[in-house]
Amino acid sequence: MFGRFMPTEGKFFEIFNAHAKCIVDASHELELLIDNMNQMEVHKQNVQTNRHRGRP
């Protein structure tokens, strides 16, 4: 029964892991933004880059 919920596309886990990495990278940049407000623009751009990179 559980097999019905598993993805049928072979690259699902590869795509899932790549998306998870984007989330982790963006979260790290967000933390850096909060800790280094004097470099806000750089970290804001990095967060946005990771956010767009995670879209299919």
N, C-alpha and C positions, 0 to 999 in steps of 0.2 A: 504494500500500500504506500509506503513512504517513497518508493521509486517514482510515483506519479508526480511528486513535487520537485524532483530533481530536474535540472535544466537539460534540455535535449541538445542544445548547441555545445559542441566540443570545446569551444574556447571560453566558456562561461567563467571558469575559475581563474583563467589567465586575465580576463577582463576585470573580474571582481578584485583580484589582487592589485592590479594596476590602479584601479579606482581607490582602493583602500590606501595605497601609497600616496596618492594625491591628497587625500583627506589628512593623513598624518603630516605630510609636508606643509600643507596650508595651516594646520593647527600649530605646527612649530613656528612658522612665520608669524602667526597671530600672537603667539607668546613673545616672540622677539619684538614685535611692534609695541606691545604693552610695556615691556621692560626697557625699551629704547625709544622713547617718544621723540627724541631729537632726530631720529632716522625714520620717522613715521612714513614718509612718502615711499621710500625704498621697500619697506616691509609690506606696505599696503599693496604696492604693485606686485610683489611676490605672492601675496595671498590671492590676488585676482588672477594671476597667471596660473597658479595651481587649481583654482576654481574652474577656470575655462579648460584646462588640460584634462580635467576629470569628466568632461561631457563627451558623450559618444559622437 
